[in-house]
Amino acid sequence: MKITSSQKVRIGLFTFIGLLVLIAAVFFIGNQKSLFRATSKLTGTFNNVNGLQVGNNVRFAGINVGVVDDINIVNDTTVNVIISVKNDVMQFIKKDARMNIGSDGLMGDKLIVLMPGGPNTTATVADGDKIGSVNPIDMDKIIGKFTKMADNAGTLIDNLSQIVAKVNSGKGSIGRLLNNDKMAREMEGTIAQAKTTMKNVHKTSTTLNADLEAAQNNFLLKGFFNKKKKAAQAKQDSIKKVQEKLQKDREKAAKKAANN
């Protein structure tokens, strides 16, 4: 089949448009990944990169300023991450800045977040410098802990459900007490009887106090109580005299010792 001139023109046009789209895509991706700009390298060390990959973005002050250039495993607890950062941004990154692994949104790709240094630091980083890093949270461990807590909570709920079921069915002391009307009435009667007994004891003690006071004021027994009071007072006076005599003897002995 012979190709006409118009078909050749269309093919050439489509090819040209495809090349333009390809070139535009290359420039767009290169611009996003800083392929056509002068960049500098910075290095950070992590225990776990948490899914970070080469080519992921580097963000500073909320702006994409570079990409992850390389990830190397040093040993079982150390991973080196090398990032490429635009040269015009290096002047704002201080020596005490730190790398942190974050996410682009809730479920987005992992990225490196450059955390700015302190306000008192003036020195800025240079090409090839190593800066501090903040190890990411191990989500697997957190999920494992939450899973264990959920399992324990499920076991606890099952146990509580079994206890409530036994109580509702009248099993155990609490179940019999709550479901047996006779036991409940007997307990109410016991409590009422105890209250009555306490009232009687209170009345009896009040009556005894009144009788004792009356006996003390009775002219037949008044002499007896007065004698008891006098005897107690005489005993107190005798003890006081003995204490005074002992005090005087101690004072005399002290003076005699001082004179000698």
HELIX and SHEET records of a PDB file:
HELIX    1   1 SER A    5  GLN A   32  1                                  28    
HELIX    2   2 ASN A   87  MET A   90  1                                   4    
HELIX    3   3 MET A  139  ASN A  168  1                                  30    
HELIX    4   4 GLY A  172  ASN A  179  1                                   8    
HELIX    5   5 ASP A  181  ASN A  217  1                                  37    
HELIX    6   6 PHE A  219  ASN A  259  1                                  41    
SHEET    1   A 8 ASP A 129  LYS A 130  0                                        
SHEET    2   A 8 THR A  39  PHE A  46  1                                        
SHEET    3   A 8 THR A  78  LYS A  86 -1                                        
SHEET    4   A 8 ILE A  63  ASN A  75 -1                                        
SHEET    5   A 8 ASN A  57  PHE A  60 -1                                        
SHEET    6   A 8 LYS A 110  MET A 115  1                                        
SHEET    7   A 8 ARG A  98  SER A 103 -1                                        
SHEET    8   A 8 GLY A 132  VAL A 134  1                                        
END                                                                             
